Amino acid sequence: MAAMVEIYTWSTCPFCIRAKALLTKKGVDFTEYCIDGDEVAREKMAQRSYGRTSLPQIFINDQHIGGCDDLYALESQGKLDPLLQISVVE
């Protein structure tokens, strides 16, 4: 079963685009919340992300992962696939 992935974004944010590109490359289905100018949605995101207001903010199975750099760090450490429950065949 695939993980539930949610990402809060701003439509023109280069870090948001980069994070979504990695998830898409890995074949991950995700729910995107584009919060351009929506302060209510941004406040909800901040509450979920322990006060972080930068974008993107990424959640896997309701666990706060962080932003784009955090997502790529997990990938480089080999820790992202287990979170996403992707079986890697080599």
PDB file of N, CA, C and O in Angstrom:
ATOM      1  N   MET A   1       0.838  -1.182   0.000  1.00  0.00           N
ATOM      2  CA  MET A   1       0.000   0.000   0.000  1.00  0.00           C
ATOM      3  C   MET A   1       0.882   1.244   0.000  1.00  0.00           C
ATOM      4  O   MET A   1       1.895   1.297   0.698  1.00  0.00           O
ATOM      5  N   ALA A   2       0.497   2.223  -0.772  1.00  0.00           N
ATOM      6  CA  ALA A   2       1.273   3.456  -0.882  1.00  0.00           C
ATOM      7  C   ALA A   2       0.974   4.384   0.290  1.00  0.00           C
ATOM      8  O   ALA A   2      -0.111   4.352   0.870  1.00  0.00           O
ATOM      9  N   ALA A   3       1.936   5.188   0.613  1.00  0.00           N
ATOM     10  CA  ALA A   3       1.791   6.169   1.682  1.00  0.00           C
ATOM     11  C   ALA A   3       0.888   7.313   1.238  1.00  0.00           C
ATOM     12  O   ALA A   3       0.742   7.584   0.046  1.00  0.00           O
ATOM     13  N   MET A   4       0.287   7.978   2.222  1.00  0.00           N
ATOM     14  CA  MET A   4      -0.492   9.183   1.938  1.00  0.00           C
ATOM     15  C   MET A   4       0.472  10.364   2.009  1.00  0.00           C
ATOM     16  O   MET A   4       1.030  10.656   3.067  1.00  0.00           O
ATOM     17  N   VAL A   5       0.664  11.037   0.884  1.00  0.00           N
ATOM     18  CA  VAL A   5       1.599  12.147   0.808  1.00  0.00           C
ATOM     19  C   VAL A   5       0.804  13.429   0.529  1.00  0.00           C
ATOM     20  O   VAL A   5      -0.021  13.490  -0.382  1.00  0.00           O
ATOM     21  N   GLU A   6       1.083  14.449   1.348  1.00  0.00           N
ATOM     22  CA  GLU A   6       0.450  15.750   1.180  1.00  0.00           C
ATOM     23  C   GLU A   6       1.546  16.792   1.094  1.00  0.00           C
ATOM     24  O   GLU A   6       2.555  16.710   1.795  1.00  0.00           O
ATOM     25  N   ILE A   7       1.337  17.785   0.217  1.00  0.00           N
ATOM     26  CA  ILE A   7       2.323  18.840   0.061  1.00  0.00           C
ATOM     27  C   ILE A   7       1.608  20.182  -0.086  1.00  0.00           C
ATOM     28  O   ILE A   7       0.733  20.353  -0.935  1.00  0.00           O
ATOM     29  N   TYR A   8       2.000  21.117   0.755  1.00  0.00           N
ATOM     30  CA  TYR A   8       1.498  22.487   0.671  1.00  0.00           C
ATOM     31  C   TYR A   8       2.453  23.265  -0.215  1.00  0.00           C
ATOM     32  O   TYR A   8       3.666  23.242  -0.010  1.00  0.00           O
ATOM     33  N   THR A   9       1.893  23.960  -1.208  1.00  0.00           N
ATOM     34  CA  THR A   9       2.728  24.647  -2.188  1.00  0.00           C
ATOM     35  C   THR A   9       2.230  26.060  -2.484  1.00  0.00           C
ATOM     36  O   THR A   9       1.132  26.459  -2.098  1.00  0.00           O
ATOM     37  N   TRP A  10       3.084  26.788  -3.182  1.00  0.00           N
ATOM     38  CA  TRP A  10       2.776  28.079  -3.786  1.00  0.00           C
ATOM     39  C   TRP A  10       3.062  27.856  -5.264  1.00  0.00           C
ATOM     40  O   TRP A  10       4.110  27.297  -5.589  1.00  0.00           O
ATOM     41  N   SER A  11       2.199  28.257  -6.157  1.00  0.00           N
ATOM     42  CA  SER A  11       2.287  27.860  -7.561  1.00  0.00           C
ATOM     43  C   SER A  11       3.600  28.216  -8.252  1.00  0.00           C
ATOM     44  O   SER A  11       4.039  27.479  -9.135  1.00  0.00           O
ATOM     45  N   THR A  12       4.238  29.323  -7.876  1.00  0.00           N
ATOM     46  CA  THR A  12       5.469  29.723  -8.559  1.00  0.00           C
ATOM     47  C   THR A  12       6.733  29.460  -7.746  1.00  0.00           C
ATOM     48  O   THR A  12       7.818  29.894  -8.134  1.00  0.00           O
ATOM     49  N   CYS A  13       6.608  28.770  -6.652  1.00  0.00           N
ATOM     50  CA  CYS A  13       7.739  28.505  -5.760  1.00  0.00           C
ATOM     51  C   CYS A  13       8.674  27.454  -6.384  1.00  0.00           C
ATOM     52  O   CYS A  13       8.246  26.326  -6.629  1.00  0.00           O
ATOM     53  N   PRO A  14       9.950  27.810  -6.643  1.00  0.00           N
ATOM     54  CA  PRO A  14      10.860  26.839  -7.253  1.00  0.00           C
ATOM     55  C   PRO A  14      11.127  25.622  -6.364  1.00  0.00           C
ATOM     56  O   PRO A  14      11.345  24.523  -6.874  1.00  0.00           O
ATOM     57  N   PHE A  15      11.113  25.806  -5.055  1.00  0.00           N
ATOM     58  CA  PHE A  15      11.337  24.662  -4.157  1.00  0.00           C
ATOM     59  C   PHE A  15      10.136  23.719  -4.179  1.00  0.00           C
ATOM     60  O   PHE A  15      10.296  22.502  -4.081  1.00  0.00           O
ATOM     61  N   CYS A  16       8.941  24.276  -4.307  1.00  0.00           N
ATOM     62  CA  CYS A  16       7.727  23.458  -4.414  1.00  0.00           C
ATOM     63  C   CYS A  16       7.763  22.636  -5.697  1.00  0.00           C
ATOM     64  O   CYS A  16       7.449  21.445  -5.695  1.00  0.00           O
ATOM     65  N   ILE A  17       8.145  23.282  -6.784  1.00  0.00           N
ATOM     66  CA  ILE A  17       8.227  22.612  -8.077  1.00  0.00           C
ATOM     67  C   ILE A  17       9.257  21.490  -8.016  1.00  0.00           C
ATOM     68  O   ILE A  17       9.026  20.406  -8.552  1.00  0.00           O
ATOM     69  N   ARG A  18      10.380  21.742  -7.374  1.00  0.00           N
ATOM     70  CA  ARG A  18      11.453  20.742  -7.259  1.00  0.00           C
ATOM     71  C   ARG A  18      11.002  19.548  -6.407  1.00  0.00           C
ATOM     72  O   ARG A  18      11.282  18.400  -6.751  1.00  0.00           O
ATOM     73  N   ALA A  19      10.308  19.819  -5.303  1.00  0.00           N
ATOM     74  CA  ALA A  19       9.825  18.737  -4.429  1.00  0.00           C
ATOM     75  C   ALA A  19       8.796  17.880  -5.161  1.00  0.00           C
ATOM     76  O   ALA A  19       8.839  16.652  -5.085  1.00  0.00           O
ATOM     77  N   LYS A  20       7.872  18.527  -5.870  1.00  0.00           N
ATOM     78  CA  LYS A  20       6.862  17.779  -6.624  1.00  0.00           C
ATOM     79  C   LYS A  20       7.512  16.959  -7.731  1.00  0.00           C
ATOM     80  O   LYS A  20       7.058  15.857  -8.038  1.00  0.00           O
ATOM     81  N   ALA A  21       8.576  17.495  -8.333  1.00  0.00           N
ATOM     82  CA  ALA A  21       9.273  16.766  -9.397  1.00  0.00           C
ATOM     83  C   ALA A  21       9.876  15.467  -8.870  1.00  0.00           C
ATOM     84  O   ALA A  21       9.808  14.434  -9.536  1.00  0.00           O
ATOM     85  N   LEU A  22      10.464  15.517  -7.677  1.00  0.00           N
ATOM     86  CA  LEU A  22      11.040  14.297  -7.098  1.00  0.00           C
ATOM     87  C   LEU A  22       9.945  13.275  -6.816  1.00  0.00           C
ATOM     88  O   LEU A  22      10.101  12.096  -7.134  1.00  0.00           O
ATOM     89  N   LEU A  23       8.851  13.713  -6.229  1.00  0.00           N
ATOM     90  CA  LEU A  23       7.752  12.791  -5.929  1.00  0.00           C
ATOM     91  C   LEU A  23       7.181  12.196  -7.215  1.00  0.00           C
ATOM     92  O   LEU A  23       6.890  11.002  -7.276  1.00  0.00           O
ATOM     93  N   THR A  24       7.024  13.022  -8.229  1.00  0.00           N
ATOM     94  CA  THR A  24       6.499  12.545  -9.511  1.00  0.00           C
ATOM     95  C   THR A  24       7.458  11.558 -10.153  1.00  0.00           C
ATOM     96  O   THR A  24       7.032  10.532 -10.683  1.00  0.00           O
ATOM     97  N   LYS A  25       8.756  11.862 -10.109  1.00  0.00           N
ATOM     98  CA  LYS A  25       9.778  10.970 -10.671  1.00  0.00           C
ATOM     99  C   LYS A  25       9.728   9.600 -10.003  1.00  0.00           C
ATOM    100  O   LYS A  25       9.969   8.576 -10.643  1.00  0.00           O
ATOM    101  N   LYS A  26       9.414   9.594  -8.721  1.00  0.00           N
ATOM    102  CA  LYS A  26       9.350   8.341  -7.981  1.00  0.00           C
ATOM    103  C   LYS A  26       7.994   7.652  -8.149  1.00  0.00           C
ATOM    104  O   LYS A  26       7.772   6.574  -7.597  1.00  0.00           O
ATOM    105  N   GLY A  27       7.088   8.274  -8.911  1.00  0.00           N
ATOM    106  CA  GLY A  27       5.781   7.674  -9.154  1.00  0.00           C
ATOM    107  C   GLY A  27       4.833   7.771  -7.973  1.00  0.00           C
ATOM    108  O   GLY A  27       3.920   6.957  -7.837  1.00  0.00           O
ATOM    109  N   VAL A  28       5.045   8.758  -7.122  1.00  0.00           N
ATOM    110  CA  VAL A  28       4.242   8.911  -5.909  1.00  0.00           C
ATOM    111  C   VAL A  28       3.005   9.753  -6.200  1.00  0.00           C
ATOM    112  O   VAL A  28       3.107  10.846  -6.758  1.00  0.00           O
ATOM    113  N   ASP A  29       1.850   9.245  -5.824  1.00  0.00           N
ATOM    114  CA  ASP A  29       0.628  10.040  -5.868  1.00  0.00           C
ATOM    115  C   ASP A  29       0.619  10.915  -4.628  1.00  0.00           C
ATOM    116  O   ASP A  29       0.898  10.446  -3.524  1.00  0.00           O
ATOM    117  N   PHE A  30       0.301  12.177  -4.810  1.00  0.00           N
ATOM    118  CA  PHE A  30       0.269  13.079  -3.659  1.00  0.00           C
ATOM    119  C   PHE A  30      -0.887  14.050  -3.797  1.00  0.00           C
ATOM    120  O   PHE A  30      -1.368  14.326  -4.896  1.00  0.00           O
ATOM    121  N   THR A  31      -1.319  14.558  -2.659  1.00  0.00           N
ATOM    122  CA  THR A  31      -2.348  15.583  -2.618  1.00  0.00           C
ATOM    123  C   THR A  31      -1.649  16.916  -2.459  1.00  0.00           C
ATOM    124  O   THR A  31      -0.879  17.122  -1.521  1.00  0.00           O
ATOM    125  N   GLU A  32      -1.926  17.819  -3.386  1.00  0.00           N
ATOM    126  CA  GLU A  32      -1.304  19.142  -3.339  1.00  0.00           C
ATOM    127  C   GLU A  32      -2.313  20.167  -2.859  1.00  0.00           C
ATOM    128  O   GLU A  32      -3.444  20.227  -3.342  1.00  0.00           O
ATOM    129  N   TYR A  33      -1.879  20.977  -1.891  1.00  0.00           N
ATOM    130  CA  TYR A  33      -2.674  22.098  -1.427  1.00  0.00           C
ATOM    131  C   TYR A  33      -1.955  23.366  -1.872  1.00  0.00           C
ATOM    132  O   TYR A  33      -1.011  23.811  -1.219  1.00  0.00           O
ATOM    133  N   CYS A  34      -2.398  23.945  -2.979  1.00  0.00           N
ATOM    134  CA  CYS A  34      -1.806  25.180  -3.477  1.00  0.00           C
ATOM    135  C   CYS A  34      -2.450  26.327  -2.699  1.00  0.00           C
ATOM    136  O   CYS A  34      -3.639  26.605  -2.859  1.00  0.00           O
ATOM    137  N   ILE A  35      -1.660  26.983  -1.862  1.00  0.00           N
ATOM    138  CA  ILE A  35      -2.233  27.956  -0.921  1.00  0.00           C
ATOM    139  C   ILE A  35      -1.892  29.395  -1.295  1.00  0.00           C
ATOM    140  O   ILE A  35      -1.787  30.250  -0.415  1.00  0.00           O
ATOM    141  N   ASP A  36      -1.719  29.673  -2.573  1.00  0.00           N
ATOM    142  CA  ASP A  36      -1.421  31.034  -3.045  1.00  0.00           C
ATOM    143  C   ASP A  36      -2.365  32.052  -2.402  1.00  0.00           C
ATOM    144  O   ASP A  36      -3.565  32.050  -2.676  1.00  0.00           O
ATOM    145  N   GLY A  37      -1.831  32.903  -1.566  1.00  0.00           N
ATOM    146  CA  GLY A  37      -2.614  33.988  -0.989  1.00  0.00           C
ATOM    147  C   GLY A  37      -3.680  33.593   0.007  1.00  0.00           C
ATOM    148  O   GLY A  37      -4.433  34.454   0.464  1.00  0.00           O
ATOM    149  N   ASP A  38      -3.773  32.315   0.364  1.00  0.00           N
ATOM    150  CA  ASP A  38      -4.807  31.835   1.289  1.00  0.00           C
ATOM    151  C   ASP A  38      -4.222  31.764   2.697  1.00  0.00           C
ATOM    152  O   ASP A  38      -3.630  30.755   3.081  1.00  0.00           O
ATOM    153  N   GLU A  39      -4.390  32.828   3.455  1.00  0.00           N
ATOM    154  CA  GLU A  39      -3.799  32.899   4.797  1.00  0.00           C
ATOM    155  C   GLU A  39      -4.408  31.890   5.772  1.00  0.00           C
ATOM    156  O   GLU A  39      -3.723  31.427   6.684  1.00  0.00           O
ATOM    157  N   VAL A  40      -5.678  31.547   5.592  1.00  0.00           N
ATOM    158  CA  VAL A  40      -6.311  30.546   6.453  1.00  0.00           C
ATOM    159  C   VAL A  40      -5.649  29.185   6.241  1.00  0.00           C
ATOM    160  O   VAL A  40      -5.339  28.479   7.201  1.00  0.00           O
ATOM    161  N   ALA A  41      -5.435  28.826   4.972  1.00  0.00           N
ATOM    162  CA  ALA A  41      -4.770  27.555   4.655  1.00  0.00           C
ATOM    163  C   ALA A  41      -3.328  27.568   5.141  1.00  0.00           C
ATOM    164  O   ALA A  41      -2.827  26.555   5.629  1.00  0.00           O
ATOM    165  N   ARG A  42      -2.653  28.719   5.010  1.00  0.00           N
ATOM    166  CA  ARG A  42      -1.264  28.812   5.469  1.00  0.00           C
ATOM    167  C   ARG A  42      -1.192  28.633   6.982  1.00  0.00           C
ATOM    168  O   ARG A  42      -0.260  28.003   7.482  1.00  0.00           O
ATOM    169  N   GLU A  43      -2.153  29.174   7.714  1.00  0.00           N
ATOM    170  CA  GLU A  43      -2.199  29.007   9.162  1.00  0.00           C
ATOM    171  C   GLU A  43      -2.426  27.543   9.536  1.00  0.00           C
ATOM    172  O   GLU A  43      -1.810  27.038  10.474  1.00  0.00           O
ATOM    173  N   LYS A  44      -3.297  26.874   8.814  1.00  0.00           N
ATOM    174  CA  LYS A  44      -3.531  25.440   9.062  1.00  0.00           C
ATOM    175  C   LYS A  44      -2.242  24.649   8.827  1.00  0.00           C
ATOM    176  O   LYS A  44      -1.887  23.762   9.604  1.00  0.00           O
ATOM    177  N   MET A  45      -1.554  24.993   7.735  1.00  0.00           N
ATOM    178  CA  MET A  45      -0.282  24.334   7.437  1.00  0.00           C
ATOM    179  C   MET A  45       0.725  24.579   8.562  1.00  0.00           C
ATOM    180  O   MET A  45       1.415  23.656   8.993  1.00  0.00           O
ATOM    181  N   ALA A  46       0.806  25.814   9.030  1.00  0.00           N
ATOM    182  CA  ALA A  46       1.752  26.161  10.093  1.00  0.00           C
ATOM    183  C   ALA A  46       1.445  25.384  11.372  1.00  0.00           C
ATOM    184  O   ALA A  46       2.360  24.962  12.078  1.00  0.00           O
ATOM    185  N   GLN A  47       0.180  25.200  11.665  1.00  0.00           N
ATOM    186  CA  GLN A  47      -0.187  24.419  12.853  1.00  0.00           C
ATOM    187  C   GLN A  47       0.265  22.971  12.699  1.00  0.00           C
ATOM    188  O   GLN A  47       0.754  22.371  13.657  1.00  0.00           O
ATOM    189  N   ARG A  48       0.108  22.409  11.515  1.00  0.00           N
ATOM    190  CA  ARG A  48       0.510  21.018  11.269  1.00  0.00           C
ATOM    191  C   ARG A  48       2.031  20.859  11.256  1.00  0.00           C
ATOM    192  O   ARG A  48       2.555  19.800  11.599  1.00  0.00           O
ATOM    193  N   SER A  49       2.740  21.934  10.853  1.00  0.00           N
ATOM    194  CA  SER A  49       4.191  21.832  10.656  1.00  0.00           C
ATOM    195  C   SER A  49       4.977  22.487  11.791  1.00  0.00           C
ATOM    196  O   SER A  49       6.102  22.948  11.594  1.00  0.00           O
ATOM    197  N   TYR A  50       4.379  22.520  12.965  1.00  0.00           N
ATOM    198  CA  TYR A  50       5.070  23.025  14.163  1.00  0.00           C
ATOM    199  C   TYR A  50       5.563  24.459  13.984  1.00  0.00           C
ATOM    200  O   TYR A  50       6.662  24.810  14.413  1.00  0.00           O
ATOM    201  N   GLY A  51       4.731  25.278  13.342  1.00  0.00           N
ATOM    202  CA  GLY A  51       5.044  26.696  13.198  1.00  0.00           C
ATOM    203  C   GLY A  51       5.789  27.091  11.940  1.00  0.00           C
ATOM    204  O   GLY A  51       5.996  28.280  11.696  1.00  0.00           O
ATOM    205  N   ARG A  52       6.193  26.130  11.144  1.00  0.00           N
ATOM    206  CA  ARG A  52       6.923  26.471   9.916  1.00  0.00           C
ATOM    207  C   ARG A  52       5.964  27.056   8.888  1.00  0.00           C
ATOM    208  O   ARG A  52       4.897  26.498   8.632  1.00  0.00           O
ATOM    209  N   THR A  53       6.351  28.175   8.305  1.00  0.00           N
ATOM    210  CA  THR A  53       5.499  28.841   7.325  1.00  0.00           C
ATOM    211  C   THR A  53       6.118  28.881   5.930  1.00  0.00           C
ATOM    212  O   THR A  53       5.489  29.367   4.990  1.00  0.00           O
ATOM    213  N   SER A  54       7.338  28.379   5.785  1.00  0.00           N
ATOM    214  CA  SER A  54       7.966  28.343   4.463  1.00  0.00           C
ATOM    215  C   SER A  54       7.318  27.240   3.627  1.00  0.00           C
ATOM    216  O   SER A  54       6.703  26.313   4.155  1.00  0.00           O
ATOM    217  N   LEU A  55       7.472  27.365   2.331  1.00  0.00           N
ATOM    218  CA  LEU A  55       6.893  26.381   1.426  1.00  0.00           C
ATOM    219  C   LEU A  55       7.987  25.730   0.607  1.00  0.00           C
ATOM    220  O   LEU A  55       8.986  26.376   0.291  1.00  0.00           O
ATOM    221  N   PRO A  56       7.822  24.462   0.254  1.00  0.00           N
ATOM    222  CA  PRO A  56       6.689  23.615   0.574  1.00  0.00           C
ATOM    223  C   PRO A  56       6.798  23.042   1.982  1.00  0.00           C
ATOM    224  O   PRO A  56       7.855  23.102   2.611  1.00  0.00           O
ATOM    225  N   GLN A  57       5.714  22.498   2.453  1.00  0.00           N
ATOM    226  CA  GLN A  57       5.719  21.677   3.658  1.00  0.00           C
ATOM    227  C   GLN A  57       5.122  20.341   3.248  1.00  0.00           C
ATOM    228  O   GLN A  57       4.065  20.283   2.620  1.00  0.00           O
ATOM    229  N   ILE A  58       5.819  19.267   3.615  1.00  0.00           N
ATOM    230  CA  ILE A  58       5.479  17.935   3.131  1.00  0.00           C
ATOM    231  C   ILE A  58       5.162  17.028   4.310  1.00  0.00           C
ATOM    232  O   ILE A  58       5.834  17.050   5.341  1.00  0.00           O
ATOM    233  N   PHE A  59       4.112  16.227   4.124  1.00  0.00           N
ATOM    234  CA  PHE A  59       3.670  15.272   5.139  1.00  0.00           C
ATOM    235  C   PHE A  59       3.532  13.909   4.489  1.00  0.00           C
ATOM    236  O   PHE A  59       2.977  13.787   3.398  1.00  0.00           O
ATOM    237  N   ILE A  60       4.035  12.891   5.159  1.00  0.00           N
ATOM    238  CA  ILE A  60       3.864  11.510   4.705  1.00  0.00           C
ATOM    239  C   ILE A  60       3.181  10.763   5.833  1.00  0.00           C
ATOM    240  O   ILE A  60       3.703  10.675   6.944  1.00  0.00           O
ATOM    241  N   ASN A  61       2.000  10.222   5.534  1.00  0.00           N
ATOM    242  CA  ASN A  61       1.177   9.541   6.548  1.00  0.00           C
ATOM    243  C   ASN A  61       1.001  10.413   7.792  1.00  0.00           C
ATOM    244  O   ASN A  61       1.159   9.943   8.919  1.00  0.00           O
ATOM    245  N   ASP A  62       0.675  11.680   7.574  1.00  0.00           N
ATOM    246  CA  ASP A  62       0.455  12.667   8.633  1.00  0.00           C
ATOM    247  C   ASP A  62       1.704  13.005   9.443  1.00  0.00           C
ATOM    248  O   ASP A  62       1.620  13.741  10.426  1.00  0.00           O
ATOM    249  N   GLN A  63       2.848  12.484   9.047  1.00  0.00           N
ATOM    250  CA  GLN A  63       4.108  12.820   9.712  1.00  0.00           C
ATOM    251  C   GLN A  63       4.744  13.982   8.964  1.00  0.00           C
ATOM    252  O   GLN A  63       4.907  13.931   7.744  1.00  0.00           O
ATOM    253  N   HIS A  64       5.103  15.032   9.703  1.00  0.00           N
ATOM    254  CA  HIS A  64       5.722  16.194   9.078  1.00  0.00           C
ATOM    255  C   HIS A  64       7.141  15.844   8.646  1.00  0.00           C
ATOM    256  O   HIS A  64       7.965  15.442   9.467  1.00  0.00           O
ATOM    257  N   ILE A  65       7.419  15.998   7.367  1.00  0.00           N
ATOM    258  CA  ILE A  65       8.740  15.702   6.808  1.00  0.00           C
ATOM    259  C   ILE A  65       9.589  16.960   6.749  1.00  0.00           C
ATOM    260  O   ILE A  65      10.795  16.914   6.989  1.00  0.00           O
ATOM    261  N   GLY A  66       8.954  18.088   6.428  1.00  0.00           N
ATOM    262  CA  GLY A  66       9.663  19.350   6.293  1.00  0.00           C
ATOM    263  C   GLY A  66       9.501  19.895   4.899  1.00  0.00           C
ATOM    264  O   GLY A  66       8.472  19.692   4.255  1.00  0.00           O
ATOM    265  N   GLY A  67      10.531  20.594   4.428  1.00  0.00           N
ATOM    266  CA  GLY A  67      10.480  21.230   3.118  1.00  0.00           C
ATOM    267  C   GLY A  67      11.220  20.450   2.057  1.00  0.00           C
ATOM    268  O   GLY A  67      11.518  19.267   2.219  1.00  0.00           O
ATOM    269  N   CYS A  68      11.508  21.136   0.973  1.00  0.00           N
ATOM    270  CA  CYS A  68      12.165  20.528  -0.179  1.00  0.00           C
ATOM    271  C   CYS A  68      13.532  19.949   0.188  1.00  0.00           C
ATOM    272  O   CYS A  68      13.838  18.807  -0.157  1.00  0.00           O
ATOM    273  N   ASP A  69      14.348  20.733   0.885  1.00  0.00           N
ATOM    274  CA  ASP A  69      15.683  20.251   1.262  1.00  0.00           C
ATOM    275  C   ASP A  69      15.595  19.021   2.155  1.00  0.00           C
ATOM    276  O   ASP A  69      16.412  18.107   2.040  1.00  0.00           O
ATOM    277  N   ASP A  70      14.609  18.996   3.041  1.00  0.00           N
ATOM    278  CA  ASP A  70      14.425  17.838   3.919  1.00  0.00           C
ATOM    279  C   ASP A  70      14.046  16.596   3.108  1.00  0.00           C
ATOM    280  O   ASP A  70      14.524  15.495   3.380  1.00  0.00           O
ATOM    281  N   LEU A  71      13.182  16.789   2.109  1.00  0.00           N
ATOM    282  CA  LEU A  71      12.763  15.680   1.257  1.00  0.00           C
ATOM    283  C   LEU A  71      13.955  15.112   0.491  1.00  0.00           C
ATOM    284  O   LEU A  71      14.132  13.895   0.426  1.00  0.00           O
ATOM    285  N   TYR A  72      14.768  15.989  -0.088  1.00  0.00           N
ATOM    286  CA  TYR A  72      15.944  15.542  -0.838  1.00  0.00           C
ATOM    287  C   TYR A  72      16.999  14.915   0.082  1.00  0.00           C
ATOM    288  O   TYR A  72      17.716  14.003  -0.329  1.00  0.00           O
ATOM    289  N   ALA A  73      17.092  15.398   1.315  1.00  0.00           N
ATOM    290  CA  ALA A  73      18.025  14.791   2.274  1.00  0.00           C
ATOM    291  C   ALA A  73      17.605  13.358   2.582  1.00  0.00           C
ATOM    292  O   ALA A  73      18.445  12.460   2.635  1.00  0.00           O
ATOM    293  N   LEU A  74      16.318  13.145   2.783  1.00  0.00           N
ATOM    294  CA  LEU A  74      15.827  11.784   3.015  1.00  0.00           C
ATOM    295  C   LEU A  74      16.137  10.890   1.825  1.00  0.00           C
ATOM    296  O   LEU A  74      16.528   9.734   1.993  1.00  0.00           O
ATOM    297  N   GLU A  75      15.962  11.426   0.624  1.00  0.00           N
ATOM    298  CA  GLU A  75      16.248  10.657  -0.592  1.00  0.00           C
ATOM    299  C   GLU A  75      17.730  10.292  -0.654  1.00  0.00           C
ATOM    300  O   GLU A  75      18.064   9.144  -0.948  1.00  0.00           O
ATOM    301  N   SER A  76      18.617  11.236  -0.385  1.00  0.00           N
ATOM    302  CA  SER A  76      20.056  10.966  -0.488  1.00  0.00           C
ATOM    303  C   SER A  76      20.537  10.010   0.600  1.00  0.00           C
ATOM    304  O   SER A  76      21.542   9.323   0.420  1.00  0.00           O
ATOM    305  N   GLN A  77      19.829   9.959   1.725  1.00  0.00           N
ATOM    306  CA  GLN A  77      20.176   9.047   2.818  1.00  0.00           C
ATOM    307  C   GLN A  77      19.524   7.676   2.662  1.00  0.00           C
ATOM    308  O   GLN A  77      19.740   6.785   3.484  1.00  0.00           O
ATOM    309  N   GLY A  78      18.729   7.509   1.611  1.00  0.00           N
ATOM    310  CA  GLY A  78      18.043   6.236   1.392  1.00  0.00           C
ATOM    311  C   GLY A  78      16.872   6.014   2.339  1.00  0.00           C
ATOM    312  O   GLY A  78      16.432   4.879   2.522  1.00  0.00           O
ATOM    313  N   LYS A  79      16.364   7.078   2.939  1.00  0.00           N
ATOM    314  CA  LYS A  79      15.280   6.949   3.920  1.00  0.00           C
ATOM    315  C   LYS A  79      13.904   7.311   3.358  1.00  0.00           C
ATOM    316  O   LYS A  79      12.889   7.102   4.022  1.00  0.00           O
ATOM    317  N   LEU A  80      13.868   7.848   2.148  1.00  0.00           N
ATOM    318  CA  LEU A  80      12.587   8.266   1.594  1.00  0.00           C
ATOM    319  C   LEU A  80      11.745   7.082   1.130  1.00  0.00           C
ATOM    320  O   LEU A  80      10.551   7.018   1.422  1.00  0.00           O
ATOM    321  N   ASP A  81      12.353   6.155   0.414  1.00  0.00           N
ATOM    322  CA  ASP A  81      11.591   5.013  -0.099  1.00  0.00           C
ATOM    323  C   ASP A  81      10.886   4.228   1.008  1.00  0.00           C
ATOM    324  O   ASP A  81       9.715   3.883   0.848  1.00  0.00           O
ATOM    325  N   PRO A  82      11.557   3.935   2.127  1.00  0.00           N
ATOM    326  CA  PRO A  82      10.832   3.234   3.198  1.00  0.00           C
ATOM    327  C   PRO A  82       9.620   4.029   3.711  1.00  0.00           C
ATOM    328  O   PRO A  82       8.585   3.445   4.032  1.00  0.00           O
ATOM    329  N   LEU A  83       9.752   5.349   3.784  1.00  0.00           N
ATOM    330  CA  LEU A  83       8.613   6.160   4.205  1.00  0.00           C
ATOM    331  C   LEU A  83       7.471   6.092   3.206  1.00  0.00           C
ATOM    332  O   LEU A  83       6.298   6.120   3.577  1.00  0.00           O
ATOM    333  N   LEU A  84       7.833   6.004   1.936  1.00  0.00           N
ATOM    334  CA  LEU A  84       6.838   5.958   0.876  1.00  0.00           C
ATOM    335  C   LEU A  84       6.351   4.533   0.617  1.00  0.00           C
ATOM    336  O   LEU A  84       5.413   4.314  -0.150  1.00  0.00           O
ATOM    337  N   GLN A  85       6.992   3.585   1.258  1.00  0.00           N
ATOM    338  CA  GLN A  85       6.667   2.155   1.095  1.00  0.00           C
ATOM    339  C   GLN A  85       6.789   1.724  -0.344  1.00  0.00           C
ATOM    340  O   GLN A  85       5.934   1.021  -0.882  1.00  0.00           O
ATOM    341  N   ILE A  86       7.881   2.164  -0.961  1.00  0.00           N
ATOM    342  CA  ILE A  86       8.170   1.777  -2.340  1.00  0.00           C
ATOM    343  C   ILE A  86       9.209   0.669  -2.293  1.00  0.00           C
ATOM    344  O   ILE A  86      10.246   0.804  -1.644  1.00  0.00           O
ATOM    345  N   SER A  87       8.927  -0.415  -2.977  1.00  0.00           N
ATOM    346  CA  SER A  87       9.929  -1.470  -3.045  1.00  0.00           C
ATOM    347  C   SER A  87      10.800  -1.193  -4.254  1.00  0.00           C
ATOM    348  O   SER A  87      10.314  -1.101  -5.381  1.00  0.00           O
ATOM    349  N   VAL A  88      12.081  -1.063  -4.008  1.00  0.00           N
ATOM    350  CA  VAL A  88      13.033  -0.747  -5.065  1.00  0.00           C
ATOM    351  C   VAL A  88      13.623  -2.059  -5.567  1.00  0.00           C
ATOM    352  O   VAL A  88      14.208  -2.823  -4.799  1.00  0.00           O
ATOM    353  N   VAL A  89      13.463  -2.310  -6.853  1.00  0.00           N
ATOM    354  CA  VAL A  89      13.991  -3.529  -7.466  1.00  0.00           C
ATOM    355  C   VAL A  89      15.234  -3.146  -8.258  1.00  0.00           C
ATOM    356  O   VAL A  89      15.193  -2.265  -9.117  1.00  0.00           O
ATOM    357  N   GLU A  90      16.331  -3.817  -7.957  1.00  0.00           N
ATOM    358  CA  GLU A  90      17.574  -3.514  -8.673  1.00  0.00           C
ATOM    359  C   GLU A  90      17.978  -4.690  -9.522  1.00  0.00           C
ATOM    360  O   GLU A  90      19.000  -4.636 -10.205  1.00  0.00           O
TER     361      GLU A  90
END
